[in-house]
Amino acid sequence: MVVEPTACDAALARAFDFLGKRWSGVILATLTHGAVGFAELARRVEGISDSVLSDRLVELQGAGLVIRSVEPGPPVGVTYALSPSGSALLPALQELTTWAATNLPG
Amino acid sequence: MVVEPTACDAALARAFDFLGKRWSGVILATLTHGAVGFAELARRVEGISDSVLSDRLVELQGAGLVIRSVEPGPPVGVTYALSPSGSALLPALQELTTWAATNLPG
């Protein structure tokens, strides 16, 4: 493993800026099943409140991981989907989750 | 990918409790090269202060990722090394770092 302390640290710190918040990982994982509307997403991410889901979606869009699409109506439809960058994150996130579930006592 | 929202979220949240802090990832990565003493570790993790390194090592020991060994002297020697759990984390951490370096603008 090549260690490049400064670059690695800065990159990890940027990742943890938003991944460190609860629900971010679950939202991204849930979006692997395809684009969905807000209400459906809220239903699938069991236990999240609408306001927290809304906040997280804004953050994930800001980081370029989630794309919000507005389809002209009527009725107007808004859907959320993973960007290519968001899709690329999922294997690492899955690996990290598996490690945490195994190695960090709950 | 199987989504288990509650379990995944709790596991990720625990991981991010300490991984989200700056330097944690770099310290773990640096320890892949083998057990080292504090001064040598401080030298290798370029830019970290002694007090921050000390704090992080305590946290990483508390999470069971780093093992602190005292070798009876004289002189007494203290070394830090990855635990099996800490070693198991590195592939995921490396993957996440690579993703962040590619996908999150610096």
Backbone of each chain as ProteinMPNN parsed JSONL, in Angstrom:
{"seq_chain_A": "MVVEPTACDAALARAFDFLGKRWSGVILATLTHGAVGFAELARRVEGISDSVLSDRLVELQGAGLVIRSVEPGPPVGVTYALSPSGSALLPALQELTTWAATNLPG", "coords_chain_A": {"N_chain_A": [[0.838, -1.2, 0.0], [0.599, 2.107, -0.938], [1.495, 4.944, 0.753], [0.392, 8.132, 0.931], [0.479, 10.569, 2.768], [-0.565, 13.348, 3.012], [-2.23, 13.824, 0.762], [-3.971, 11.615, 0.909], [-5.147, 12.031, 3.39], [-6.501, 14.454, 3.086], [-8.318, 13.76, 1.094], [-9.804, 11.709, 2.317], [-10.851, 13.172, 4.427], [-12.554, 14.915, 3.075], [-14.375, 13.08, 2.067], [-15.492, 12.121, 4.441], [-16.758, 14.318, 5.341], [-19.394, 14.402, 4.441], [-20.19, 11.718, 4.391], [-19.96, 10.999, 6.977], [-22.211, 11.767, 8.25], [-25.229, 10.636, 9.656], [-27.397, 8.407, 7.884], [-26.608, 9.119, 5.304], [-25.122, 7.118, 3.93], [-27.007, 5.06, 3.817], [-29.016, 6.206, 2.284], [-27.708, 6.519, -0.184], [-27.198, 3.817, -0.753], [-29.788, 2.882, -1.01], [-30.618, 4.149, -3.298], [-29.414, 2.676, -5.27], [-31.197, 1.018, -6.448], [-32.411, 2.371, -8.44], [-33.838, 5.392, -9.946], [-35.926, 7.342, -7.884], [-38.888, 8.928, -6.536], [-39.359, 11.483, -3.988], [-41.189, 10.739, -1.914], [-41.349, 7.971, -2.145], [-38.712, 7.3, -1.697], [-38.409, 8.152, 0.943], [-40.06, 6.314, 2.131], [-38.692, 3.946, 1.663], [-36.251, 4.279, 2.986], [-36.192, 3.392, 5.877], [-37.402, 4.832, 8.804], [-36.279, 7.357, 8.665], [-36.743, 10.903, 8.928], [-38.774, 13.243, 7.064], [-37.615, 15.798, 6.925], [-34.914, 15.407, 7.563], [-34.186, 13.653, 5.519], [-34.552, 15.35, 3.365], [-32.562, 17.31, 3.883], [-30.228, 15.719, 3.709], [-30.333, 14.903, 1.05], [-29.928, 17.299, -0.285], [-27.293, 17.851, 0.49], [-25.952, 15.623, -0.6], [-26.472, 16.019, -3.28], [-25.063, 18.385, -3.566], [-22.472, 17.49, -3.269], [-22.252, 16.12, -5.542], [-23.064, 13.501, -5.781], [-25.626, 12.65, -6.002], [-28.289, 13.013, -8.285], [-30.809, 15.246, -9.04], [-33.789, 15.206, -10.732], [-36.123, 16.961, -12.665], [-39.155, 16.284, -14.019], [-41.135, 17.583, -16.533], [-44.538, 18.281, -16.096], [-48.061, 18.188, -16.689], [-48.654, 15.845, -13.955], [-45.939, 17.593, -12.353], [-42.92, 15.843, -11.921], [-40.507, 14.858, -9.579], [-37.427, 13.298, -9.351], [-34.887, 11.311, -7.76], [-31.58, 10.198, -8.238], [-28.629, 8.117, -8.398], [-25.536, 9.641, -9.218], [-22.853, 9.019, -11.601], [-20.528, 9.203, -10.066], [-21.572, 8.82, -7.504], [-22.469, 6.177, -7.775], [-20.036, 4.936, -8.068], [-19.009, 5.043, -5.561], [-20.247, 3.12, -4.037], [-19.187, 0.378, -3.783], [-16.946, 0.702, -2.043], [-18.182, 1.76, 0.176], [-19.854, -0.311, 0.914], [-17.975, -2.23, 1.587], [-16.767, -1.023, 3.749], [-18.922, -0.897, 5.5], [-19.434, -3.618, 5.941], [-17.067, -4.321, 7.207], [-17.278, -2.73, 9.536], [-19.574, -3.78, 10.727], [-18.642, -6.242, 11.422], [-16.368, -5.775, 12.977], [-16.69, -3.685, 14.823], [-18.108, -3.547, 17.863], [-21.598, -3.584, 18.437]], "CA_chain_A": [[0.0, 0.0, 0.0], [1.358, 3.346, -1.02], [0.974, 5.948, 1.674], [0.66, 9.528, 0.587], [-0.291, 11.11, 3.89], [-1.309, 14.589, 2.861], [-3.299, 13.65, -0.224], [-4.938, 10.654, 1.444], [-5.869, 12.612, 4.509], [-7.421, 15.464, 2.572], [-9.383, 13.075, 0.361], [-10.658, 11.05, 3.307], [-11.563, 14.204, 5.191], [-13.662, 15.384, 2.233], [-15.386, 12.019, 2.02], [-16.172, 12.005, 5.727], [-17.582, 15.508, 5.562], [-20.823, 14.086, 4.285], [-20.481, 10.322, 4.711], [-19.989, 10.856, 8.43], [-23.537, 12.069, 8.773], [-26.113, 9.475, 9.628], [-28.331, 8.211, 6.78], [-26.05, 9.352, 3.963], [-24.798, 5.839, 3.31], [-28.234, 4.301, 3.556], [-29.7, 6.844, 1.154], [-26.991, 6.142, -1.408], [-27.425, 2.388, -1.005], [-31.17, 2.71, -1.429], [-30.743, 4.653, -4.666], [-28.883, 1.711, -6.252], [-32.291, 0.32, -7.112], [-32.947, 3.184, -9.52], [-34.368, 6.707, -9.598], [-37.219, 7.332, -7.181], [-39.389, 10.19, -6.008], [-39.077, 11.737, -2.58], [-42.06, 9.985, -1.008], [-40.96, 6.566, -2.221], [-37.403, 7.198, -1.033], [-38.665, 8.273, 2.378], [-40.661, 5.06, 2.567], [-37.698, 2.868, 1.625], [-35.24, 4.513, 4.02], [-37.071, 3.24, 7.032], [-37.05, 5.495, 10.06], [-35.779, 8.72, 8.457], [-37.788, 11.922, 8.846], [-38.747, 13.971, 5.796], [-36.702, 16.95, 6.944], [-33.53, 14.904, 7.496], [-33.984, 13.151, 4.159], [-34.407, 16.521, 2.506], [-31.227, 17.882, 4.131], [-29.187, 14.82, 3.186], [-30.381, 14.922, -0.414], [-29.285, 18.547, -0.711], [-25.847, 17.677, 0.683], [-25.451, 14.633, -1.554], [-26.472, 16.696, -4.573], [-23.963, 19.363, -3.546], [-21.212, 16.753, -3.436], [-22.259, 15.521, -6.875], [-23.313, 12.058, -5.718], [-27.034, 12.409, -6.321], [-28.825, 13.917, -9.298], [-32.242, 15.529, -8.905], [-34.349, 15.487, -12.051], [-37.508, 17.419, -12.682], [-39.829, 15.949, -15.271], [-42.248, 18.499, -16.712], [-45.819, 17.597, -15.962], [-48.521, 17.851, -15.348], [-48.083, 16.549, -12.814], [-44.476, 17.665, -12.308], [-42.333, 14.761, -11.126], [-39.112, 15.041, -9.18], [-36.825, 12.024, -8.954], [-33.501, 11.326, -7.298], [-30.839, 9.044, -8.733], [-27.188, 8.188, -8.191], [-24.661, 10.067, -10.309], [-21.779, 8.019, -11.77], [-19.652, 9.311, -8.907], [-22.257, 8.168, -6.396], [-22.435, 4.728, -8.011], [-18.656, 4.464, -7.884], [-18.714, 4.996, -4.125], [-20.932, 2.055, -3.299], [-18.384, -0.779, -3.344], [-16.141, 1.06, -0.871], [-19.103, 1.946, 1.308], [-20.302, -1.641, 1.304], [-16.848, -2.895, 2.238], [-16.604, -0.374, 5.051], [-20.048, -1.314, 6.341], [-19.197, -5.008, 6.323], [-15.996, -4.306, 8.217], [-17.782, -2.152, 10.783], [-20.525, -4.714, 11.344], [-17.86, -7.37, 11.958], [-15.262, -5.408, 13.874], [-17.05, -2.726, 15.856], [-19.247, -4.06, 18.625], [-22.782, -2.709, 18.27]], "C_chain_A": [[0.868, 1.244, 0.0], [0.72, 4.385, -0.102], [1.39, 7.337, 1.201], [-0.12, 10.364, 1.588], [-1.136, 12.329, 3.57], [-2.491, 14.426, 1.913], [-4.384, 12.716, 0.3], [-5.796, 11.307, 2.511], [-6.9, 13.624, 4.027], [-8.598, 14.799, 1.864], [-10.351, 12.391, 1.331], [-11.482, 12.069, 4.076], [-12.743, 14.738, 4.385], [-14.765, 14.344, 2.189], [-16.188, 11.987, 3.318], [-17.007, 13.233, 6.05], [-19.065, 15.194, 5.412], [-21.143, 12.64, 4.615], [-20.597, 10.109, 6.21], [-21.348, 11.17, 9.032], [-24.44, 10.854, 8.643], [-27.068, 9.564, 8.444], [-27.708, 8.382, 5.408], [-25.776, 8.041, 3.241], [-26.038, 5.043, 2.936], [-28.992, 4.882, 2.367], [-29.037, 6.445, -0.16], [-27.256, 4.679, -1.754], [-28.833, 2.151, -1.547], [-31.366, 3.14, -2.883], [-30.136, 3.712, -5.709], [-29.993, 1.02, -7.02], [-32.923, 1.143, -8.224], [-33.529, 4.492, -9.01], [-35.731, 6.568, -8.931], [-37.608, 8.75, -6.773], [-39.142, 10.286, -4.515], [-39.891, 10.832, -1.653], [-41.669, 8.506, -0.973], [-39.62, 6.343, -1.513], [-37.569, 7.251, 0.487], [-39.247, 6.973, 2.94], [-39.613, 3.953, 2.653], [-36.609, 3.032, 2.686], [-35.977, 4.561, 5.357], [-36.554, 3.987, 8.248], [-36.565, 6.926, 9.901], [-36.967, 9.687, 8.423], [-37.669, 12.653, 7.507], [-37.73, 15.095, 5.802], [-35.242, 16.505, 6.881], [-33.24, 14.371, 6.102], [-33.77, 14.308, 3.188], [-33.019, 17.152, 2.645], [-30.127, 17.032, 3.492], [-29.158, 14.842, 1.66], [-29.717, 16.186, -0.961], [-27.763, 18.419, -0.607], [-25.255, 16.728, -0.364], [-25.478, 15.176, -2.98], [-25.298, 17.671, -4.662], [-22.612, 18.706, -3.769], [-21.158, 16.025, -4.776], [-22.541, 14.026, -6.882], [-24.731, 11.687, -6.118], [-27.491, 13.459, -7.327], [-30.335, 14.032, -9.106], [-32.779, 15.922, -10.274], [-35.8, 15.925, -11.931], [-38.101, 17.085, -14.045], [-41.064, 16.832, -15.411], [-43.575, 17.738, -16.744], [-46.801, 18.046, -17.013], [-48.818, 16.364, -15.197], [-46.558, 16.532, -12.875], [-43.951, 16.526, -11.435], [-40.88, 15.049, -10.81], [-38.556, 13.682, -8.762], [-35.369, 12.229, -8.572], [-32.82, 10.051, -7.763], [-29.361, 9.215, -8.394], [-26.514, 8.789, -9.419], [-23.625, 8.961, -10.521], [-20.82, 8.035, -10.579], [-20.264, 8.637, -7.682], [-22.252, 6.649, -6.541], [-21.051, 4.163, -7.72], [-18.284, 4.328, -6.413], [-19.205, 3.718, -3.459], [-20.089, 0.846, -2.916], [-17.562, -0.476, -2.091], [-17.02, 1.182, 0.365], [-19.586, 0.595, 1.829], [-19.208, -2.376, 2.076], [-16.641, -2.333, 3.65], [-17.715, -0.801, 6.019], [-19.865, -2.747, 6.833], [-18.118, -5.096, 7.399], [-16.536, -3.82, 9.557], [-18.716, -3.121, 11.495], [-19.778, -5.875, 12.0], [-16.951, -6.951, 13.108], [-15.587, -4.386, 14.964], [-18.261, -3.256, 16.608], [-20.409, -3.073, 18.623], [-23.27, -2.088, 19.55]], "O_chain_A": [[1.757, 1.403, 0.837], [-0.477, 4.654, -0.198], [2.574, 7.657, 1.091], [-1.232, 10.813, 1.308], [-2.336, 12.324, 3.844], [-3.611, 14.835, 2.222], [-5.574, 12.993, 0.153], [-7.017, 11.151, 2.529], [-8.034, 13.645, 4.506], [-9.742, 15.227, 2.018], [-11.568, 12.487, 1.177], [-12.665, 11.854, 4.342], [-13.812, 14.987, 4.941], [-15.947, 14.677, 2.264], [-17.41, 11.844, 3.299], [-17.864, 13.193, 6.933], [-19.89, 15.679, 6.187], [-22.248, 12.346, 5.072], [-21.243, 9.166, 6.666], [-21.599, 10.867, 10.198], [-24.41, 10.141, 7.64], [-27.494, 10.651, 8.052], [-28.227, 7.841, 4.431], [-26.151, 7.873, 2.081], [-26.103, 4.433, 1.869], [-29.541, 4.146, 1.547], [-29.71, 6.081, -1.124], [-27.509, 4.344, -2.911], [-29.037, 1.321, -2.433], [-32.18, 2.565, -3.605], [-30.32, 3.925, -6.907], [-29.769, 0.497, -8.111], [-33.857, 0.686, -8.883], [-33.696, 4.684, -7.806], [-36.573, 5.779, -9.36], [-36.766, 9.644, -6.68], [-38.769, 9.311, -3.863], [-39.35, 10.234, -0.724], [-41.659, 7.876, 0.085], [-39.42, 5.34, -0.827], [-36.942, 6.484, 1.218], [-38.962, 6.588, 4.074], [-39.627, 3.133, 3.572], [-36.104, 2.046, 3.221], [-36.325, 5.623, 5.873], [-35.413, 3.798, 8.67], [-36.445, 7.646, 10.892], [-38.052, 9.34, 7.955], [-36.601, 12.679, 6.896], [-37.054, 15.327, 4.8], [-34.425, 17.147, 6.223], [-32.161, 14.611, 5.56], [-32.915, 14.246, 2.305], [-32.379, 17.487, 1.648], [-29.225, 17.546, 2.831], [-28.088, 14.804, 1.052], [-29.029, 16.142, -1.981], [-27.037, 18.831, -1.511], [-24.199, 16.996, -0.936], [-24.617, 14.841, -3.794], [-24.631, 17.771, -5.692], [-21.718, 19.291, -4.381], [-20.156, 15.393, -5.111], [-22.285, 13.353, -7.881], [-25.002, 10.556, -6.522], [-27.13, 14.633, -7.234], [-31.041, 13.027, -9.023], [-32.282, 16.858, -10.899], [-36.591, 15.335, -11.195], [-37.617, 17.539, -15.081], [-41.932, 16.843, -14.539], [-43.684, 16.677, -17.359], [-46.398, 18.271, -18.154], [-49.184, 15.693, -16.162], [-45.958, 15.584, -13.382], [-44.471, 16.275, -10.348], [-40.113, 15.443, -11.688], [-39.14, 12.997, -7.923], [-34.716, 13.181, -8.999], [-33.395, 8.964, -7.697], [-28.901, 10.327, -8.135], [-26.891, 8.471, -10.547], [-23.529, 8.052, -9.698], [-20.356, 6.982, -10.141], [-19.568, 7.969, -6.918], [-22.057, 5.922, -5.567], [-20.913, 3.058, -7.195], [-17.362, 3.593, -6.06], [-18.655, 3.282, -2.447], [-20.256, 0.325, -1.813], [-17.489, -1.302, -1.181], [-16.642, 0.759, 1.457], [-19.708, 0.39, 3.037], [-19.47, -3.047, 3.074], [-16.377, -3.068, 4.602], [-17.468, -1.034, 7.202], [-20.112, -3.048, 8.001], [-18.243, -5.845, 8.368], [-16.278, -4.433, 10.593], [-18.658, -3.267, 12.716], [-20.226, -6.423, 13.007], [-16.788, -7.68, 14.086], [-14.83, -4.243, 15.924], [-19.336, -3.394, 16.024], [-20.212, -1.869, 18.789], [-24.248, -1.341, 19.54]]}, "seq_chain_B": "MVVEPTACDAALARAFDFLGKRWSGVILATLTHGAVGFAELARRVEGISDSVLSDRLVELQGAGLVIRSVEPGPPVGVTYALSPSGSALLPALQELTTWAATNLPG", "coords_chain_B": {"N_chain_B": [[-26.788, -5.728, -4.444], [-27.459, -6.06, -1.073], [-29.674, -4.349, 0.902], [-29.778, -3.365, 4.155], [-31.134, -1.341, 5.989], [-31.17, -0.37, 8.795], [-29.191, -1.844, 10.225], [-26.92, -1.438, 8.598], [-26.688, 1.324, 8.732], [-26.191, 1.833, 11.433], [-23.769, 0.497, 11.761], [-22.088, 1.842, 9.972], [-22.21, 4.375, 11.12], [-20.895, 3.936, 13.532], [-18.339, 3.369, 12.558], [-17.671, 5.801, 11.403], [-17.523, 7.378, 13.582], [-14.926, 7.431, 14.577], [-13.293, 7.283, 12.313], [-13.957, 9.5, 10.947], [-12.546, 11.545, 11.99], [-9.839, 13.699, 11.46], [-6.66, 12.488, 10.381], [-6.911, 9.903, 11.447], [-7.184, 7.855, 9.513], [-4.765, 8.091, 8.132], [-2.906, 7.511, 10.125], [-3.513, 4.807, 10.639], [-2.912, 3.731, 8.124], [-0.22, 4.255, 8.018], [0.755, 2.56, 9.958], [0.702, 0.107, 8.727], [3.182, -0.607, 7.957], [4.391, -1.853, 10.015], [5.066, -2.355, 13.575], [5.719, 0.536, 15.484], [7.494, 3.023, 17.435], [6.362, 5.903, 19.343], [7.683, 8.347, 18.662], [8.82, 7.8, 16.189], [6.545, 7.23, 14.721], [5.264, 9.706, 14.809], [7.024, 11.114, 13.261], [6.719, 9.902, 10.795], [4.027, 10.344, 10.132], [3.475, 12.883, 8.589], [3.273, 16.218, 9.588], [1.49, 16.054, 11.677], [0.627, 16.946, 15.036], [2.182, 16.236, 18.213], [0.321, 16.066, 20.314], [-2.154, 15.696, 19.062], [-1.655, 13.301, 17.706], [-1.293, 11.639, 19.893], [-3.876, 11.743, 21.065], [-5.407, 10.561, 18.98], [-4.297, 8.007, 18.883], [-5.09, 6.962, 21.324], [-7.865, 6.886, 20.918], [-8.024, 5.098, 18.751], [-6.966, 2.82, 19.888], [-8.946, 2.415, 21.793], [-11.053, 1.701, 20.161], [-10.179, -0.682, 19.378], [-8.488, -0.995, 17.21], [-5.842, -0.452, 17.164], [-2.935, -1.637, 18.769], [-1.211, -1.187, 21.739], [1.962, -1.77, 22.911], [4.037, -2.515, 25.64], [7.364, -2.847, 26.124], [9.429, -4.348, 28.474], [12.161, -2.707, 29.948], [15.506, -2.058, 30.958], [16.072, 0.362, 28.294], [12.592, 1.165, 28.792], [10.328, 0.31, 26.257], [7.826, 1.546, 24.106], [5.498, 0.514, 21.788], [3.427, 0.849, 18.857], [0.962, -0.869, 17.047], [-0.971, -2.309, 14.336], [-4.034, -3.91, 15.104], [-5.568, -7.12, 14.362], [-8.166, -6.44, 13.551], [-7.8, -3.763, 12.85], [-6.028, -4.071, 10.702], [-7.733, -5.345, 8.952], [-9.369, -3.342, 8.174], [-8.043, -1.774, 6.354], [-8.139, -2.293, 3.442], [-10.749, -1.385, 2.718], [-10.586, 1.259, 3.514], [-8.596, 2.208, 1.866], [-9.827, 1.931, -0.588], [-11.924, 3.724, -0.319], [-10.5, 6.093, -0.034], [-9.252, 6.291, -2.524], [-11.491, 6.573, -4.137], [-12.464, 9.039, -3.147], [-10.379, 10.776, -3.784], [-10.582, 10.769, -6.511], [-13.223, 11.518, -7.057], [-14.124, 13.633, -5.468], [-13.745, 16.987, -5.664], [-10.752, 18.691, -4.874]], "CA_chain_B": [[-26.419, -5.292, -3.095], [-28.539, -6.195, -0.107], [-29.764, -3.169, 1.765], [-30.376, -3.574, 5.475], [-30.932, 0.045, 6.414], [-30.858, -0.09, 10.185], [-27.906, -2.433, 10.579], [-25.882, -0.748, 7.841], [-26.547, 2.693, 9.198], [-25.558, 1.813, 12.745], [-22.375, 0.086, 11.596], [-21.37, 2.958, 9.351], [-22.127, 5.469, 12.088], [-19.817, 3.607, 14.469], [-17.065, 3.512, 11.856], [-17.373, 7.203, 11.161], [-17.237, 8.031, 14.851], [-13.489, 7.727, 14.712], [-12.656, 7.481, 11.01], [-14.288, 10.846, 10.481], [-11.596, 12.521, 12.517], [-8.652, 13.822, 10.623], [-5.452, 11.752, 10.73], [-7.128, 8.505, 11.837], [-6.88, 6.991, 8.373], [-3.331, 8.164, 7.818], [-2.194, 6.777, 11.18], [-3.702, 3.378, 10.379], [-2.165, 3.374, 6.914], [1.213, 4.3, 8.332], [1.084, 1.398, 10.793], [0.826, -1.121, 7.922], [4.592, -0.937, 7.76], [4.88, -2.574, 11.187], [5.012, -1.675, 14.864], [6.696, 1.626, 15.655], [7.38, 3.845, 18.63], [5.634, 7.158, 19.174], [8.474, 9.385, 17.974], [8.965, 7.408, 14.785], [5.218, 7.384, 14.117], [5.057, 11.152, 14.66], [7.865, 11.555, 12.157], [6.191, 9.37, 9.529], [2.749, 10.994, 9.827], [4.003, 14.237, 8.412], [2.391, 17.359, 9.819], [0.634, 15.889, 12.851], [1.248, 17.371, 16.292], [2.283, 15.146, 19.189], [-0.89, 15.932, 21.135], [-3.205, 15.098, 18.229], [-1.287, 11.898, 17.504], [-1.57, 10.96, 21.162], [-5.339, 11.603, 21.169], [-5.897, 9.603, 17.985], [-3.864, 6.664, 19.261], [-5.974, 6.516, 22.414], [-9.158, 6.55, 20.311], [-7.886, 3.899, 17.915], [-6.838, 1.704, 20.838], [-10.262, 2.203, 22.394], [-11.895, 1.027, 19.174], [-9.585, -1.998, 19.132], [-7.805, -1.065, 15.914], [-4.397, -0.305, 17.396], [-2.47, -2.271, 20.008], [-0.05, -0.531, 22.352], [2.741, -2.775, 23.645], [5.139, -2.0, 26.451], [8.429, -3.834, 26.289], [10.191, -4.02, 29.667], [13.5, -2.217, 29.638], [15.67, -0.698, 30.468], [15.002, 1.342, 28.512], [11.247, 0.725, 28.455], [9.946, 0.703, 24.896], [6.389, 1.475, 23.817], [5.263, 0.497, 20.349], [2.049, 0.809, 18.39], [0.805, -1.744, 15.88], [-2.353, -2.598, 13.96], [-4.666, -5.157, 15.534], [-6.173, -7.784, 13.194], [-9.312, -5.638, 13.134], [-7.252, -2.586, 12.165], [-5.513, -4.521, 9.402], [-8.871, -5.712, 8.101], [-10.02, -2.114, 7.705], [-7.27, -1.009, 5.375], [-8.606, -2.328, 2.046], [-11.908, -0.506, 2.556], [-10.127, 2.64, 3.676], [-7.844, 2.535, 0.654], [-10.796, 2.07, -1.674], [-12.64, 4.972, -0.073], [-9.572, 7.191, -0.309], [-9.088, 6.367, -3.976], [-12.733, 7.154, -4.662], [-12.551, 10.451, -2.775], [-9.365, 11.533, -4.537], [-11.051, 10.844, -7.9], [-14.581, 12.038, -7.24], [-14.406, 14.862, -4.725], [-12.766, 18.017, -6.01], [-9.904, 19.034, -3.717]], "C_chain_B": [[-27.638, -5.397, -2.186], [-28.538, -4.974, 0.813], [-30.467, -3.555, 3.066], [-30.211, -2.273, 6.231], [-30.459, 0.211, 7.858], [-29.476, -0.6, 10.566], [-26.763, -1.717, 9.883], [-25.624, 0.621, 8.427], [-25.83, 2.735, 10.543], [-24.083, 1.452, 12.626], [-21.545, 1.211, 10.99], [-21.18, 4.104, 10.344], [-21.008, 5.199, 13.1], [-18.447, 3.787, 13.816], [-16.678, 4.98, 11.728], [-17.112, 7.97, 12.45], [-15.747, 8.353, 14.993], [-12.804, 7.947, 13.369], [-12.892, 8.883, 10.482], [-13.331, 11.898, 11.008], [-10.334, 12.535, 11.669], [-7.494, 13.037, 11.236], [-5.708, 10.278, 11.03], [-6.724, 7.551, 10.707], [-5.397, 6.95, 8.06], [-2.515, 7.391, 8.857], [-2.301, 5.271, 10.935], [-2.873, 2.933, 9.178], [-0.668, 3.322, 7.196], [1.642, 3.072, 9.132], [1.139, 0.088, 10.001], [2.273, -1.544, 7.766], [5.187, -1.648, 8.966], [4.821, -1.725, 12.445], [6.099, -0.611, 14.96], [6.455, 2.332, 16.989], [6.717, 5.172, 18.308], [6.412, 8.171, 18.332], [8.61, 9.091, 16.488], [7.634, 7.57, 14.041], [4.928, 8.866, 13.85], [5.855, 11.684, 13.465], [7.261, 11.126, 10.82], [4.86, 10.005, 9.133], [3.027, 12.496, 9.753], [2.951, 15.312, 8.698], [1.53, 17.24, 11.051], [1.371, 16.392, 14.097], [1.271, 16.189, 17.259], [0.983, 14.956, 19.961], [-2.037, 15.318, 20.333], [-2.904, 13.619, 17.985], [-1.609, 11.079, 18.752], [-3.079, 10.708, 21.333], [-5.864, 10.521, 20.227], [-5.52, 8.18, 18.366], [-4.729, 6.105, 20.386], [-7.332, 6.084, 21.852], [-9.084, 5.232, 19.521], [-7.657, 2.649, 18.77], [-8.201, 1.38, 21.444], [-11.207, 1.458, 21.463], [-11.324, -0.345, 18.805], [-8.843, -2.125, 17.82], [-6.295, -1.01, 16.051], [-4.069, -0.938, 18.741], [-1.201, -1.564, 20.483], [0.681, -1.573, 23.181], [3.87, -2.1, 24.407], [6.173, -3.111, 26.61], [9.283, -3.425, 27.481], [11.641, -3.705, 29.303], [14.522, -2.804, 30.56], [16.367, -0.652, 29.113], [13.649, 0.758, 28.121], [10.899, 1.202, 27.038], [8.457, 0.547, 24.702], [6.227, 1.479, 22.301], [3.77, 0.383, 20.048], [1.988, -0.034, 17.12], [-0.674, -1.913, 15.563], [-2.818, -3.888, 14.631], [-5.169, -5.859, 14.266], [-7.37, -6.995, 12.652], [-8.868, -4.381, 12.371], [-6.72, -2.942, 10.788], [-6.653, -4.79, 8.423], [-9.56, -4.484, 7.516], [-9.334, -1.505, 6.484], [-7.732, -1.112, 3.925], [-9.795, -1.398, 1.802], [-11.496, 0.958, 2.612], [-9.379, 3.11, 2.425], [-8.813, 2.778, -0.511], [-11.561, 3.396, -1.551], [-11.762, 6.187, -0.393], [-9.39, 7.399, -1.807], [-10.325, 6.995, -4.614], [-12.778, 8.658, -4.389], [-11.573, 11.3, -3.589], [-9.829, 11.739, -5.978], [-12.326, 11.67, -8.029], [-14.926, 13.305, -6.467], [-13.349, 15.899, -5.06], [-12.046, 18.513, -4.759], [-10.065, 20.481, -3.279]], "O_chain_B": [[-28.711, -4.883, -2.502], [-27.521, -4.628, 1.415], [-31.609, -4.014, 3.059], [-29.276, -2.11, 7.014], [-29.449, 0.868, 8.106], [-28.683, 0.129, 11.162], [-25.745, -1.42, 10.508], [-24.475, 1.029, 8.598], [-24.96, 3.578, 10.761], [-23.242, 2.034, 13.311], [-20.437, 1.493, 11.445], [-20.117, 4.724, 10.396], [-20.269, 6.108, 13.479], [-17.513, 4.293, 14.439], [-15.521, 5.355, 11.918], [-16.555, 9.067, 12.429], [-15.374, 9.423, 15.474], [-11.842, 8.71, 13.284], [-12.119, 9.391, 9.669], [-13.315, 13.026, 10.515], [-9.844, 11.494, 11.229], [-7.371, 12.94, 12.457], [-4.794, 9.467, 10.879], [-6.014, 6.57, 10.929], [-4.845, 5.892, 7.76], [-1.554, 6.703, 8.514], [-1.307, 4.549, 11.013], [-2.217, 1.892, 9.212], [0.05, 2.463, 6.684], [2.771, 2.602, 8.992], [1.571, -0.934, 10.534], [2.559, -2.706, 7.475], [6.364, -2.009, 8.949], [4.559, -0.524, 12.385], [7.244, -0.833, 14.568], [5.378, 2.251, 17.579], [6.533, 5.519, 17.142], [5.867, 8.775, 17.408], [8.529, 9.985, 15.645], [7.603, 7.991, 12.885], [4.411, 9.226, 12.793], [5.41, 12.587, 12.757], [7.283, 11.875, 9.843], [4.586, 10.188, 7.947], [2.838, 13.246, 10.71], [1.869, 15.303, 8.111], [0.893, 18.215, 11.45], [2.593, 16.275, 14.192], [0.475, 15.258, 17.135], [0.581, 13.825, 20.235], [-2.804, 14.512, 20.862], [-3.804, 12.782, 18.053], [-2.13, 9.968, 18.664], [-3.499, 9.609, 21.695], [-6.663, 9.672, 20.624], [-6.313, 7.254, 18.198], [-5.058, 4.919, 20.397], [-7.882, 5.057, 22.25], [-9.966, 4.379, 19.619], [-8.102, 1.556, 18.417], [-8.563, 0.212, 21.588], [-12.052, 0.682, 21.909], [-11.917, -1.079, 18.014], [-8.59, -3.238, 17.357], [-5.56, -1.46, 15.172], [-4.81, -0.8, 19.714], [-0.252, -1.374, 19.722], [0.085, -2.195, 24.06], [4.563, -1.229, 23.882], [5.885, -4.173, 27.162], [9.804, -2.31, 27.524], [12.248, -4.363, 28.459], [14.409, -3.976, 30.919], [17.171, -1.532, 28.806], [13.574, -0.063, 27.207], [11.149, 2.353, 26.679], [7.88, -0.469, 25.09], [6.762, 2.35, 21.615], [2.977, -0.101, 20.856], [2.844, 0.071, 16.24], [-1.529, -1.686, 16.419], [-2.059, -4.854, 14.709], [-5.193, -5.245, 13.199], [-7.559, -6.897, 11.44], [-9.484, -3.992, 11.379], [-6.931, -2.208, 9.822], [-6.552, -4.501, 7.23], [-10.244, -4.568, 6.496], [-9.963, -0.811, 5.685], [-7.72, -0.101, 3.222], [-9.839, -0.701, 0.788], [-11.996, 1.787, 1.852], [-9.515, 4.254, 1.991], [-8.637, 3.702, -1.306], [-11.806, 4.087, -2.54], [-12.233, 7.178, -0.952], [-9.377, 8.529, -2.296], [-10.223, 7.834, -5.509], [-13.088, 9.452, -5.278], [-11.904, 12.403, -4.024], [-9.513, 12.755, -6.597], [-12.493, 12.426, -8.986], [-15.912, 13.974, -6.777], [-12.171, 15.699, -4.764], [-12.665, 18.726, -3.717], [-9.419, 20.912, -2.324]]}, "name": "protein", "num_of_chains": 2, "seq": "MVVEPTACDAALARAFDFLGKRWSGVILATLTHGAVGFAELARRVEGISDSVLSDRLVELQGAGLVIRSVEPGPPVGVTYALSPSGSALLPALQELTTWAATNLPGMVVEPTACDAALARAFDFLGKRWSGVILATLTHGAVGFAELARRVEGISDSVLSDRLVELQGAGLVIRSVEPGPPVGVTYALSPSGSALLPALQELTTWAATNLPG"}
